[in-house]
Amino acid sequence: DAGVTQSPTHLIKTRGQHVTLRCSPISGHKSVSWYQQVLGQGPQFIFQYYEKEERGRGNFPDRFSARQFPNYSSELNVNALLLGDSALYLCASSYDRTTNEKLFFGSGTQLSVL
Amino acid sequence: RKEVEQDPGPFNVPEGATVAFNCTYSNSASQSFFWYRQDCRKEPKLLMSVYSSGNEDGRFTAQLNRASQYISLLIRDSKLSDSATYLCVVNYRTGGFKTIFGAGTRLFVKA
Protein backbone atom coordinates (compact mmCIF):
# COMPACT_ATOMS: atom_id res chain seq x y z
CA ASP A 1 0.00 0.00 0.00
CA ALA A 2 1.19 3.49 -0.81
CA GLY A 3 2.08 5.75 2.08
CA VAL A 4 1.43 9.45 2.28
CA THR A 5 2.66 11.13 -0.87
CA GLN A 6 3.58 14.78 -1.22
CA SER A 7 4.44 16.86 -4.25
CA PRO A 8 6.63 18.48 -5.25
CA THR A 9 9.62 17.26 -3.23
CA HIS A 10 11.54 20.49 -3.68
CA LEU A 11 10.47 23.98 -4.69
CA ILE A 12 12.26 27.29 -5.11
CA LYS A 13 10.24 30.50 -5.09
CA THR A 14 10.93 34.20 -4.71
CA ARG A 15 9.48 36.59 -2.16
CA GLY A 16 5.92 37.65 -2.87
CA GLN A 17 5.07 34.60 -4.95
CA HIS A 18 2.39 32.05 -4.21
CA VAL A 19 2.90 28.31 -3.70
CA THR A 20 0.62 25.25 -3.64
CA LEU A 21 1.72 22.03 -1.99
CA ARG A 22 -0.15 18.77 -2.45
CA CYS A 23 -0.71 15.71 -0.31
CA SER A 24 -2.38 12.35 -0.84
CA PRO A 25 -3.20 10.42 2.34
CA ILE A 26 -2.98 6.72 2.94
CA SER A 27 -5.98 4.93 1.48
CA GLY A 28 -8.76 4.86 4.08
CA HIS A 29 -7.43 7.82 6.04
CA LYS A 30 -9.83 10.74 6.13
CA SER A 31 -7.80 13.13 8.27
CA VAL A 32 -4.95 15.21 6.89
CA SER A 33 -2.80 17.66 8.80
CA TRP A 34 -0.03 20.02 7.72
CA TYR A 35 3.15 21.01 9.55
CA GLN A 36 6.07 23.37 8.99
CA GLN A 37 9.50 22.25 10.16
CA VAL A 38 12.58 24.43 10.20
CA LEU A 39 16.02 22.96 10.81
CA GLY A 40 16.63 22.10 14.43
CA GLN A 41 12.99 22.47 15.47
CA GLY A 42 10.05 20.14 15.77
CA PRO A 43 7.18 20.28 13.27
CA GLN A 44 4.77 23.17 13.87
CA PHE A 45 1.07 22.49 13.40
CA ILE A 46 -0.58 24.50 10.62
CA PHE A 47 -3.95 22.86 9.87
CA GLN A 48 -5.96 19.71 10.36
CA TYR A 49 -8.78 18.67 8.02
CA TYR A 50 -11.27 15.88 8.37
CA GLU A 51 -14.00 15.10 5.85
CA LYS A 52 -13.20 18.35 4.00
CA GLU A 53 -13.74 20.48 7.09
CA GLU A 54 -11.10 22.39 9.00
CA ARG A 55 -10.85 20.89 12.49
CA GLY A 56 -7.84 22.75 13.80
CA ARG A 57 -5.57 25.64 13.01
CA GLY A 58 -2.16 26.59 14.39
CA ASN A 59 -0.68 30.03 14.92
CA PHE A 60 0.03 30.88 11.32
CA PRO A 61 -0.96 34.05 9.43
CA ASP A 62 -3.87 34.19 7.01
CA ARG A 63 -1.40 33.88 4.14
CA PHE A 64 -1.58 30.16 4.88
CA SER A 65 -4.70 28.32 3.76
CA ALA A 66 -5.63 24.77 2.96
CA ARG A 67 -8.42 22.62 1.71
CA GLN A 68 -9.33 18.97 1.49
CA PHE A 69 -10.97 17.36 -1.52
CA PRO A 70 -13.68 14.65 -1.72
CA ASN A 71 -10.97 12.01 -2.26
CA TYR A 72 -9.33 13.24 1.00
CA SER A 73 -6.26 14.64 -0.71
CA SER A 74 -5.27 18.10 0.40
CA GLU A 75 -3.56 21.28 -0.71
CA LEU A 76 -1.67 23.83 1.34
CA ASN A 77 -1.48 27.30 -0.15
CA VAL A 78 0.86 30.06 0.94
CA ASN A 79 0.49 33.56 -0.48
CA ALA A 80 2.92 36.48 -0.49
CA LEU A 81 5.88 34.29 0.40
CA LEU A 82 8.44 35.59 2.87
CA LEU A 83 12.02 34.46 3.36
CA GLY A 84 10.94 33.03 6.71
CA ASP A 85 8.56 30.63 4.98
CA SER A 86 11.56 28.58 3.86
CA ALA A 87 11.11 25.23 5.56
CA LEU A 88 10.17 21.60 5.16
CA TYR A 89 6.40 21.24 4.86
CA LEU A 90 5.10 17.93 6.10
CA CYS A 91 1.72 16.38 5.53
CA ALA A 92 0.39 13.62 7.75
CA SER A 93 -2.66 11.43 7.50
CA SER A 94 -4.54 9.66 10.23
CA TYR A 95 -7.45 7.29 10.46
CA ASP A 96 -8.70 8.94 13.64
CA ARG A 97 -11.29 11.63 13.38
CA THR A 98 -10.81 13.74 16.47
CA THR A 99 -7.58 12.86 18.19
CA ASN A 100 -4.99 12.97 15.39
CA GLU A 101 -3.48 9.83 16.82
CA LYS A 102 -1.01 7.72 14.95
CA LEU A 103 0.09 10.18 12.32
CA PHE A 104 1.72 8.86 9.18
CA PHE A 105 3.92 11.45 7.52
CA GLY A 106 4.92 12.02 3.95
CA SER A 107 8.53 12.78 3.15
CA GLY A 108 7.74 16.47 2.82
CA THR A 109 8.19 19.37 0.44
CA GLN A 110 11.35 21.43 0.92
CA LEU A 111 10.45 25.03 0.13
CA SER A 112 13.16 27.63 -0.40
CA VAL A 113 12.16 31.28 -0.70
CA LEU A 114 14.82 33.54 -2.20
CA ARG B 1 6.77 29.56 27.71
CA LYS B 2 6.63 26.91 25.00
CA GLU B 3 3.60 24.64 25.01
CA VAL B 4 5.80 21.53 24.88
CA GLU B 5 9.37 21.62 26.13
CA GLN B 6 12.16 19.10 25.74
CA ASP B 7 15.84 19.08 26.60
CA PRO B 8 17.47 19.39 23.15
CA GLY B 9 20.49 17.32 24.21
CA PRO B 10 22.45 15.89 22.58
CA PHE B 11 22.61 12.80 24.72
CA ASN B 12 25.76 10.82 23.92
CA VAL B 13 25.58 7.29 25.35
CA PRO B 14 27.47 4.03 24.77
CA GLU B 15 25.76 0.97 23.37
CA GLY B 16 23.90 -0.92 26.05
CA ALA B 17 23.24 2.14 28.19
CA THR B 18 19.86 3.17 29.55
CA VAL B 19 18.77 6.69 28.69
CA ALA B 20 15.71 8.70 29.71
CA PHE B 21 14.09 11.74 28.16
CA ASN B 22 11.53 14.01 29.72
CA CYS B 23 9.03 16.38 28.16
CA THR B 24 6.79 18.93 29.88
CA TYR B 25 3.59 20.43 28.56
CA SER B 26 1.73 23.54 29.65
CA ASN B 27 -1.90 22.94 28.68
CA SER B 28 -3.70 20.96 31.36
CA ALA B 29 -6.50 20.22 28.88
CA SER B 30 -4.12 18.09 26.82
CA GLN B 31 -5.80 14.87 25.76
CA SER B 32 -3.35 12.50 24.13
CA PHE B 33 0.41 12.06 24.13
CA PHE B 34 2.97 10.38 21.90
CA TRP B 35 6.65 9.93 21.20
CA TYR B 36 7.82 10.12 17.60
CA ARG B 37 11.25 9.38 16.22
CA GLN B 38 12.86 11.38 13.44
CA ASP B 39 16.01 10.33 11.65
CA CYS B 40 18.20 12.94 9.99
CA ARG B 41 16.48 14.37 6.89
CA LYS B 42 13.58 11.95 7.23
CA GLU B 43 9.94 12.32 8.25
CA PRO B 44 8.83 11.67 11.85
CA LYS B 45 7.54 8.17 12.64
CA LEU B 46 5.34 7.15 15.54
CA LEU B 47 7.32 5.38 18.25
CA MET B 48 4.63 4.88 20.84
CA SER B 49 1.59 6.28 22.57
CA VAL B 50 1.82 7.43 26.18
CA TYR B 51 -0.68 6.56 28.90
CA SER B 52 -0.94 7.28 32.61
CA SER B 53 -0.71 3.56 33.24
CA GLY B 54 2.55 3.42 31.33
CA ASN B 55 3.27 1.79 28.00
CA GLU B 56 6.07 -0.63 27.20
CA ASP B 57 7.23 -1.81 23.79
CA GLY B 58 10.33 -3.95 23.94
CA ARG B 59 13.21 -1.79 25.13
CA PHE B 60 11.07 1.35 25.20
CA THR B 61 8.87 2.50 28.10
CA ALA B 62 6.75 5.64 28.08
CA GLN B 63 4.99 7.21 31.03
CA LEU B 64 2.59 10.09 31.54
CA ASN B 65 2.29 12.10 34.75
CA ARG B 66 -0.79 14.30 34.41
CA ALA B 67 -0.43 15.91 37.83
CA SER B 68 3.05 17.20 37.01
CA GLN B 69 2.33 17.57 33.29
CA TYR B 70 5.28 15.64 32.01
CA ILE B 71 5.94 12.69 29.75
CA SER B 72 8.94 10.41 29.85
CA LEU B 73 10.62 7.94 27.52
CA LEU B 74 13.06 5.32 28.74
CA ILE B 75 15.28 3.39 26.34
CA ARG B 76 17.04 0.34 27.73
CA ASP B 77 20.00 -1.49 26.19
CA SER B 78 20.60 1.28 23.63
CA LYS B 79 21.51 0.24 20.08
CA LEU B 80 23.43 2.19 17.46
CA SER B 81 20.21 2.27 15.45
CA ASP B 82 18.47 4.21 18.25
CA SER B 83 20.46 7.30 17.25
CA ALA B 84 17.82 9.82 16.19
CA THR B 85 15.81 12.81 17.38
CA TYR B 86 12.94 11.95 19.71
CA LEU B 87 9.91 14.23 19.49
CA CYS B 88 7.33 14.59 22.23
CA VAL B 89 3.80 15.26 20.92
CA VAL B 90 0.72 16.55 22.72
CA ASN B 91 -2.81 16.87 21.32
CA TYR B 92 -5.44 19.13 22.79
CA ARG B 93 -8.68 20.81 21.89
CA THR B 94 -9.07 24.47 22.77
CA GLY B 95 -11.55 26.07 20.41
CA GLY B 96 -10.23 23.73 17.74
CA PHE B 97 -7.88 20.82 17.56
CA LYS B 98 -4.10 21.23 17.87
CA THR B 99 -1.15 18.89 17.66
CA ILE B 100 1.95 20.30 19.32
CA PHE B 101 5.44 18.88 18.81
CA GLY B 102 8.36 19.55 21.07
CA ALA B 103 11.63 20.67 19.50
CA GLY B 104 13.09 17.20 19.97
CA THR B 105 15.89 15.55 21.91
CA ARG B 106 18.88 14.30 19.95
CA LEU B 107 20.36 10.93 20.91
CA PHE B 108 23.70 9.58 19.73
CA VAL B 109 24.52 5.99 20.62
CA LYS B 110 28.18 5.11 20.18
CA ALA B 111 29.94 1.77 19.86
Interface residues (C-beta under 8 A of the other chain):
Chain A: S33 Y35 G40 Q41 G42 P43 Q44 F45 Q48 E54 R55 G56 R57 G58 L90 T98 T99 N100 E101 K102 L103 F104 F105 G106 S107 G108
Chain B: V4 Q31 S32 F34 Y36 K42 E43 P44 K45 L46 S49 L87 N91 R93 G96 F97 K98 T99 I100 F101 G102 A103 G104
